[in-house]
Amino acid sequence: MLLRDLTTETQRSLRETSDKVHLSDLCVFVVNSVKELKSIHRLAEEEHRLYSHEALTDADRARLATINVELDQCWDLLRQRQALRDAGRNPAEAHVRPPETVEGYEQ
């Protein structure tokens, strides 16, 4: 991924913190964030596909509940990475938190 492929806001944010975070850490941050965004996209597509069914089965409802937890975990991980980077720390310190933690957050 090239810097020009990132959004303007992301580019500005990356430039502002480039002196705080080593370039290799920044690359890891971007790669990991792209991976998380791909996971979010994949889960959202599956969610939309399930909701497009005429009627949801019990298995569909169970899968939707799992998808919602996984989405919350993905978004939480991205927010953790951003917060660590903004604080001048290594975004790789972020970790996936358990469902009972992320499910307790206010949206």
C-alpha positions in Angstrom: 0.0 0.0 0.0 1.3 3.4 -0.9 0.8 6.5 1.1 -1.2 8.1 -1.7 -3.7 5.2 -1.3 -4.6 6.3 2.2 -7.2 8.8 3.1 -6.1 12.4 3.5 -6.9 12.3 7.2 -4.8 9.1 7.7 -1.9 10.7 5.7 -2.0 13.8 7.9 -2.2 11.7 11.1 0.7 9.5 9.9 2.8 12.6 9.1 2.0 14.2 12.5 3.2 11.2 14.4 6.1 10.1 12.2 8.6 11.6 14.6 7.1 9.7 17.5 6.9 6.2 16.0 9.7 4.4 14.2 8.9 3.9 10.5 8.8 0.1 10.9 6.3 0.4 13.7 4.2 2.6 11.4 4.3 0.1 8.7 3.2 -2.6 11.1 0.4 -0.3 12.2 -0.9 0.3 8.7 -0.6 -3.4 7.7 -2.4 -4.6 10.8 -5.1 -1.9 10.4 -5.7 -2.9 6.8 -6.0 -6.6 8.0 -8.5 -5.5 10.6 -10.5 -3.4 8.1 -10.6 -6.4 5.7 -11.9 -8.6 8.5 -14.6 -5.9 9.3 -15.5 -5.8 5.6 -15.8 -9.6 5.4 -17.9 -9.8 8.6 -20.2 -7.0 7.4 -20.7 -8.7 4.1 -21.6 -11.9 5.8 -24.0 -10.0 8.1 -25.7 -8.4 5.1 -26.0 -11.8 3.4 -27.7 -13.3 6.4 -30.1 -10.4 6.8 -31.0 -10.8 3.1 -32.6 -14.2 3.9 -36.4 -14.4 3.8 -36.4 -15.6 7.4 -33.6 -16.1 9.8 -33.0 -19.6 11.2 -31.7 -20.2 14.7 -28.3 -20.9 13.2 -28.5 -17.5 11.3 -29.3 -15.7 14.5 -26.5 -17.4 16.4 -24.0 -16.5 13.6 -25.2 -12.9 13.6 -24.6 -12.7 17.4 -21.1 -14.0 16.9 -20.5 -11.6 14.0 -21.6 -8.7 16.1 -19.1 -9.6 18.9 -16.3 -10.1 16.3 -17.1 -6.7 14.7 -17.0 -5.1 18.2 -13.6 -6.7 18.9 -12.2 -5.6 15.5 -13.3 -2.0 16.0 -12.0 -2.0 19.5 -8.6 -3.3 18.4 -8.4 -0.5 15.7 -9.3 2.1 18.4 -6.6 0.7 20.7 -4.0 0.9 18.0 -4.9 4.5 17.2 -4.9 5.5 20.8 -1.4 3.9 21.4 0.0 5.5 18.2 -1.5 8.9 19.2 0.2 8.6 22.6 3.5 7.9 20.9 3.5 4.3 21.9 3.8 1.1 19.8 0.4 0.2 18.3 1.5 -3.5 18.3 0.9 -3.4 22.1 -2.9 -3.5 21.3 -4.6 -6.8 21.9 -8.0 -8.3 21.2 -10.1 -7.9 24.3 -12.6 -10.6 25.4 -16.2 -10.4 24.3 -17.5 -9.5 27.7 -15.2 -6.4 27.8 -16.1 -5.0 24.3 -19.8 -5.9 24.6 -20.0 -3.7 27.7 -18.9 -0.5 25.9 -21.4 2.2 25.0 -21.6 2.9 21.3 
